[in-house]
């Protein structure tokens, strides 16, 4: 797998017009969640709260500077992946960076941005990260159960809103089991919070 992208270059397919409202809401809500939770995340995983909040601020600014119709999710994923690598070298950052970069690669290969192509890219990226040895709880008790639930429900032909809501619930439930009877792993818990924000933003865009 080769990442032959240039930072700042718009790469990959655009979001289809019918998904633009949902995509705009997704960027707005998820970015604001990360900004609002900066200090809370830092209490458990310093400096990840600040790293993620700074990425969210840059995402909001780029969305303001560029027409939403001209944005490319692949560019966003790629630049987030690079930011994570540059800001911190610990396993969590490396794992999340790998997911973002691999997802960008998969979406370019898919040639379109749809709910199904995004899910396929996420599933492929999770599997790839596991093959490379990433086994942190943010993956095993957060991202992976979220992804698996999405796959199961989408295969059963449920609609996007239902899939996202149930998958967020699965991530929240898995996080509660991440440390047995103890306090949930902060990374896994963060996935539950973030995926719930994804669902709420998509649900709001459908109103």
N, C-alpha and C positions, 0 to 999 in steps of 0.2 A: 504494500500500500504506500503510495507516494503522495505527500502533501505538497503540491506544486502551486501554492497560492501566494499572493503578495498581500501583505498587510495593507488595509485601506482600500483594496480593489473590490469592487462589487462582483461577486461570483455566484454562480448557480442560478436556478430558475426563480422567477418572481412568484409571489403569492397570487393565486388566482383571484380575480375580482370578487367572487362570491365569499371568499374567506377574509377579505381585507378588514372588515369591521371587527371580526373576532380576533384577528392578528393584532390590530391596534390596541384593543382592550387587553389582550394578553400581555403585550409589552408594558402597557401602562400599569396594570395591577401588579404583575409579578415584580417589576422594577421597584415599585413603591413598597411592596412587602419586604424586599431585601434591604431597602434603605431604612425602613422603620425598625427592622429587627437587628440592625447593625450591632448595637450594644448588648442586646440579649445573646446573640450568637457569640460575641467576643467573651462573654462570661464563661462559656463552656469550651469554646474552640478559638482562642485568640491566635492569630489575627484574622480568621476567616470572615468574621462579620464585616470588618472594614474592607477586606479584599472584594467580597461579593457586593457590598454597598457601592464601592467605587465603580465596579463593572456596571451595576445597575444605573448609576448616574450617567455614565458614558452612553449606555444604551438609550436612556431617555433623551439625552442631548442629540444623539445621532438621529433618533426618530423625529425630533423637532426640526433638525437641519435638512432632512431629506424627506421628500414626499413618501408617505407610507406605500404608495403604489410602486415606488421605485426601489424599495428595500428588498434585500435578499436574505432569507433565513440562514443560508449557507455562510454568508459573510459574517452574520452575527455570531453563529456557532464557532466559526473559525477564529474570530477576534476574541471571543470569550475564552476559547481554549488557549490562545497565545497569552492572554492576560494572566490566566491561572498559572501557567508555566513560569512566566516572568516574575510574578509577585511572590511565589512561594514554591519551594522544592519538596515539600513533604508529600507522603503517599496520597493523601486525600486530594490535594491539588493536582497531582500527577494523574490520578485516576479520573477526576472530573474533566481535566484537560483532554485526556485520551478520548473520553466519551464524546465531547463536543467536536473534536477534530474528526473522529471517525464518522459521526453523524453527518457532518458537513460533506465528507467524502461520499457517503452513501446517497445523500440527497442529490448531489451532482450526477451520480450514476443513474438515479431514478429519473431525473429530468423534469420532475414536477414536485410541487409542494402540496400534498393533500394529507388528511388525517391518516390515511392508510400508509402513505409513503413515509410520514414522520414516525409512525409506530414501527414500521419495518426497519427504519434506520436506527431507532433506539434499541430494538431487540438485537439487531446485528452487532451494535456497539457494545451492549452489555455482555453478549457472548464473547466478543473479542477481548474485552477487558478481563473477563474471567480467565480466558485462555492464557493471558499474559501474567496471571497471578494476582490480580487485584481482588482482595477478599475482605476489605473493610466493611464494617456494619452499615455504613451509609449506602453501600451497594447491596449487600445480602439481606438487610432488614429494611431497606428503603426503596431504592431504585428498581431492584429486580422484582419484588412482589408487585410493585406498581406496574411494571412492564408486562409481567405475566398475566395479570388481571385484565389489562387492556387487550392483550392478544386474545384471551379466551372470550371476552365479551364481544369484540369486534368480529371474531369468527362466527359467533352466534347471531350476527346481524343486528346487534343493538345500535342505537344511535349514538353519536359522538358525546352528547351531553351526559347520557346515562353511563357510558363507558368511563368517562373522566371522573364522575362522581363516585362510582363504585371502586375505581382504581385508587383514588385518593383515600377512601375508607380502608382499603386493603393495606396501603402504605402506613396509615395511622395505626392500624391494628398490629402490623408487623413490628413497628417501632416500639410499641409497648412491651413486646416480648424480647427485645434486643439485649437486655441485661437481666433476664429472668425476673425476679421480684424487685430488683433494684431500679434505680432511676434510668429511664430509657437512654440509649446512646444518643448523644446530641446530634450526630450526623444523620442518623435514621429519623430522629424526630424532625429535623429540618426538612427532610424530604416530604414528610407528611404535611407540614405547614405549607411548603411551596406547591405541592401538587393540589392541595385544597384551594390555594389561590388561583391555580390554573383553571380548576373547575368553576370557581365562582366568577372568574373573568369571562369564560366562555358562556356560562349561563346568562350573565348580564348582557352579553352581546346579542343574545337571541331574543331579548325582550322587545 
